[in-house]
């Protein structure tokens, strides 16, 4: 792949650049003009930005199909450099990034048009479109990034906007708590992506994508020389992907993310955001192929997620939670496909699943209404689906499995109560001891200090 400086560079820049420009306009328009823009202006601006991005992505894809090039590269220069390290703005349009860019910008365009009526006169209408545009710009940066550093930059934008839109209805307690949980899960797994970028610079000298190797249709991350470095890099990348893709055992945030507005649930947690995890693995396929253990780790995570989400999803009592676990199941299958090397099938699966799930979540508010109408027309209750799964499980084992499914596999107890709760308890005790030590150094009475520190720790616990 060779850099292009003609219309290709402009088109590649326009794909994430127009949504980012929409973000800036929405953010500063009221400050400059002194008045609030109308709903039609706000929604039209976002729709125009993502509609143009969709057309630009489609034009690049058509041009790439008709050419012999492996992909297009637009080098926009270096942002900053320190010693041997430099952060460059490089965009890559190839047979992986352009399909992602088309369906991502197209779905955000659809949601921007749909939300004009769905969120009409909603108090946070302008805030929603600001976050939607910022999210879309972050996604397009991730998929078109020409190096792992820029992927991390867009990855963080996606995580921040996702958490803010989960907590969109901040006047209620539950959305804020669930948004915080999603944000903490993201931050925990973002350590993996940051570590991968640092380790790749340390071992290979650069995180820039390389030209497609033999048997691959798109650019991939560079492979370090030592097998130990390759294995550690692969672990970091898998660690980063399971948080974004809501894979076992860290997928508990996904059904809780449905606290946000229905349009954002459709575009984030059913269509685009959760598929960035598989996208990262597809960019890392040579690294996975170098070590069979990494492939089996991906397969094991996918199988565990698919089984867990299938059984837990069957006991959900609301349609959005059921769809969230259905998304987790399909994402687990996509992980299995990537682990077995079926990369083209995984890409087709991602696009198809994202489109279908987005439509299902958008229709979820009216689904029960349609269900009741169908029952009235038939004159009887609709037959229950999924009986084939029950026949696969022994009857003596079904009560335990049903109880475990109601508890969501006891993952909340293990992760939140035991791991997180224990960590928080240790931090609080250390904080109490630190205050006691500081008071002793200040010359206060030791008995009073000790009683005060113990009381403070017990109160917090």
N, C-alpha and C positions, 0 to 999 in steps of 0.2 A: 504494500500500500504506500502510495506516495502522496505528499501533501498537495492539496488543491487550493488555489487562491482565486478561482473565478466564482461562478454562481453557486458552485457546490459549497464553498466556504460560507457564503452568505446564507444559503439555505440551512446548513448545519447550525450556524449561529442563531438563525431565526427560530428554530424549533424550541430551545429553552429560553432564548432571549426575549421573545415576545411575552410569554407568561411572566417573566421577571420584570419586564417593563410595566405590565399590568399591575403587578404588586406595588411597584414604586408609585404609579399614578394613583392607585386606590389609597395608598398610605398617606400621601402628601396632598391629595386634592383638597380635602377639607381644610387643611392647615393653610394652604395658599389662597383658596377662594373665600374661606370664611363661612361657607355654607355646605350643607350636606347634599351629596348627589342623589338623584332619584334612583329608585330600584331599577328602572329600565336602563338607565345609563350604566350603572354598576354591572348588571348582568350582561348587558350588551358588550361592554369592554372585555369582560372575562371570556365571553363566548367568541368574540372576534379573535382574541389572542390564541385560544386553543384551537379554533377552527382553522386559522392560518397555519398553526404548527402542524395540524393534521395533514393539511394539503402539502406543506413543504416536506414532511416526512414521506408522504405517499409519492411525491415527485422524485425524491431521492431513491426510493425503493425501486420505482419503475426504471429509472436511469441505471441503477446498479444491475438489474436483471438483464438489461440489454447490452451491458458492457462486459469486458473480460476482467475487469478489476475485482480484487477481493474485497474492496471497500474504499470509502473515502475518508481522508484525514484532513482536518483543518487545524493548523497550529496557530493559535491566537496569541502566542508570546508567553513570556515568563512573568508571573506575578511578583515573585520575590525569590531570592537565592541567598543561601548562607553556606559559605565554604563550597563543598562539593555538592550540596543539596540545592535543588531548585524546584519550585512549584510552577508547573506550566499548565496553561489552559489549552488542552488538546481535546478536540471532539472527534469521535470516530463513528462513521455510519457504515455498518456492515450488515451481514445477513442475520445477525442476532439483535443488534441495537435498533435497526430500523423497524422490524415488526413490532418490537416493544414500544417504540416511539409512536407508531401509528395507532395501536390500540389504546395506549395510555392517554395520548392527547385527544383521541376521538372519544373515549369514555368520559374524560373530564369535560369536554365540550358538550356531550349529551347531558351530563349532570348539571352543568351551568345553565343549560336551557330549561331542564326540568325543574330546577330549584327556584326559578323565577316565580312560578306559581305556587309551588309547594311551600315555600317560606315567605310568601307574600305577607307583608305587615308584621313579620317576626321581628322582635326587638333586636336580635343580633344579625339581621340580614346582611349588612355591610361587612361585619366581622367574618361571617361565613364565607363570603366571596373573597375576602382578603386571604383567609387561610386556605381556601380552595386553590386560588391562583399560586400561592406560595408553595403549596404541596405539589401541584402539577409541575412547577418549575424545578423543584427538587428531584422529582422522579425523572424528568427528562435529562437533568444533569447526570443522574446515576447511570441511565442506560446509554447515554452518548459519551460518557467520560472516556478519555483515552489513557488514563492512568488511575491507579488505585487511590491516590491522594484526592483526586477530584470526585471519585466515587464516594469516598468518605464524607466529603463536603456536602454533596447532595443527600447522602444517607442521613446525615444529622438534620437537615431541613425536613425531610420526610418524617423522622421521629418526633421532632418538636411539633409540627403542625398536626400530626395524628393525635398526640396527647391533648393538644389544645381543643381539638374538635370533639374528642370524647367528652371533655369537660365543658362542652359548649353551653349546656344549661347549668351554669355554675350556681344558680340560686338553690339547687338541690344538692344534697350531700353526696349521693351515690355517684353521679357523673364525675365529680371532682375526685373522689377516692379511686374510681376505676381508671380515670385518666392518669392519675399519679402512679397506679400500679403498672399500666402500660408503659409509661415513661421510664420507670425504674427498670422494667424488664429490658426495654430498649437500651438503656444506658449500660446495664450489666453485659449485654451481648455486644454492644459497640466496642467494648474493650477488646474483643476478638478481632474486629476489623481494624482498629487502630494498631493493635499488635502485629497484625499481618502486614500492614503498610510499613511499619518500622522494621520488621524482620526482613521484608523483601528488599528494602533499601540497604539493610546491613549485609545481606548475603548476595544479592544480585546487583546492587549499585543503583537500581532504578525500579520504579513500579509501573513504567510505561508499558502499554499493551504491545505485544509483538505481532508480526504478520502471521496469518494462519499457518499452522504446521500441517504436515501431510495427514489427510483424513479429516481435517476440520474445515468448517465453512466460515469461521469468524475468528477475529483476533482474540488472543488469550493472554493471561498473565505470564510473565517470564518465569522459567523454572530454575531454581537454585541448583548448584552443582552437587552439593552433598545430599545424600538421602535423608539424613537426620533433619536437615534444614527444610527439605521438601515436606516431610511428615509433620513437622511442627507448624509450618505455614498452612498446610491443609487443615490441621486441627483448628487453627485460629479462624480460618474462613468458614468452616462448618459451624463453629461456635457463633460467629456473627450471623449466619444464615438462619439458625434455628429460632432465634429470638424474633426476627422480622417475619418469618414464615409461620410463627406460632406452632412450632414442632414440640413433640414430647421431650422433656417434661415441662416446658416453659410456655405452653399454649393457653394457660388459664386466663390470660388477659383478653383473648380474642372474643369470647362471648360477652364479656363485660364491656368491651368496646362498643357494643350495640347501644349503649346509653346515649350516644351522639345522635344527631339528626339522621333520618333515614337516608338521604342522599349521600352524606359522608360515609355512612356505614357501607353503602353499596360500592362506592368508588374506592374506599380505602381497604376495608377488611374483607370484601368479597372479590375485588377485582385487581387492584394494582399493588397496594402496599405489601400485602402478604406474598406476592409473587416476586418481590425483589430478592428474597432469600434464594429461590431457585435460580434467578438470573445471576446472582453472584457465583453460584456453583457452576453454571454453564460457562461463565467467563474463566473458571478455574479448572476446566476439564482436564488439561494435560497434567496438572498437579495431582488430581485424583487418580488418573490412570497410571501415574508413576508408582503409586503405592497401593496395593490391593487392600490393605487394612483400611485406608481412607474410604475406599469404595464400599466396603462392608459396613463401616460406621454409618455412612449415608443411608445405605439400605436398611440397616437396623433401626435407625431413627425414623425412617419413613414407615416401616412396617409397624413399629410400636405406636406411632401417631395415628395411622389409619385404623388400627384395631381399637385403640383407646377412644378416638373420636366417634367411631361407628357405634359403639355400645353406649357411650355417654349421650350422644345425640338422640338416641331413641327414647330417652326418658325426659327430654326437655318439653316444657309445657307452653313455651311461646315460640312463635315462628322464627323470630330473628336469632334466638339462641340455637334453634335446630339448624338453621342455615349456616351459622358460624361453625358448628361442629361438622356440618357437611363440607364446608370449605377446608377445614383441617384434614378431613379424610382424603379429599382430592389432592391436597398439598403433600400429604404423606405418600400417595401413589406417585406423584411427580418426583419426589425424592428417590423413590425406588427406581423409577425409570432412569434418572440421572446416574444413580449408582451402578446400574447395569449397562450404562453406555448408550442408551437410546435417546440421544440428545435431540434429534429432530422431532421425535414423537413427544418428548417433554415440552418442546417449544410450541408445538401444535396444541397439546393438552392445556398449556398455560393460557394461550389466546382463547381457546374455546371455553374453558372453565371460567375465565374472567368475565367474558361477555355474558354467559348464562347466569352466573351468580349475581352479577350486577343487576340484571333484569329481575331476578327472583326477589332480591332485597328491596328493589324499588316497588315491587308489587306487594310486598309483605303486608302493608297496612290494609289493603283491600282483599287479601286472600281469604280471611275468615268470612267476610261478607259474601264472596263468591262461593265459598264452601257451603254456607247455609242455603243459598239460592239453589245450589246443585242438589242438596239433600231434599229440599222442598219439591223440586222437579221430579226426583226419583221416588219420593214418598217413603224413603227409608234411609237409615244411616249408611254412609259410605263405608265400604269394606276397608279394614285396616291393612296396611301394607307392611312388608318386612317380616312376614311369618316364617320365611325360609331361614332366617337367622336363628329363630327360636328352636327350630327343628335340629339345628346343628349343635345345640348346647344340651347336655343331659339335664333332665328335669330336676335332679337333686342339686345341680349346680346353679340353676337359674335364680333362686332367691338371693344367693350370695352375690351373683353377678349384677342383679337388679339393684341391690343395696349399694354395691360398689359404684355402679353407674350414677345413682342418685348423689353419691358423695364425690362425683367427678374423679373417681379413681383414687381418692384420698390424697391427691396431689396438693390441694390447698393446705391440708393438715401438715403434710411433710415439709412443704416449701415455706409456707407462711408462718405456721405456728412453731415448728421445730427449728428450721434453719434461720429464717429471718428473725423470728421472735427471740431465739437464743442469742443471735448476734446483737440485737438491740439491747437485750438484758445485760450482756457483757459490757457494751458501751456505756450503759447507764451506771453500772457499778464502778467502772473505771473513772467515769466523770465524778461520781461521789467521792471516791478515794482521792482524786486530784484536788477537789475542793477542800477535803479534810487536810491534806498535806499543805496546801496553800495557807489554810487558816492556822495550822500549827506553826508555820514559818512566821506568820504575822503575830504570834504570841498569844493566841486566844486559848481559853481553857480547853484542855484535851478532851475531858469527859463531855462537855457541852458540844464540842465539835463532832465527836464521834456519834452522839445521839442525833445531832442535826443531820449528819451525813446519812445515817441509817434510815431516819425518817424520810429524808428526801428520796432515797432510792426506793423505799417501800411505796411511797406516794406515786412515783412515776411508774412502778411496776403494776 
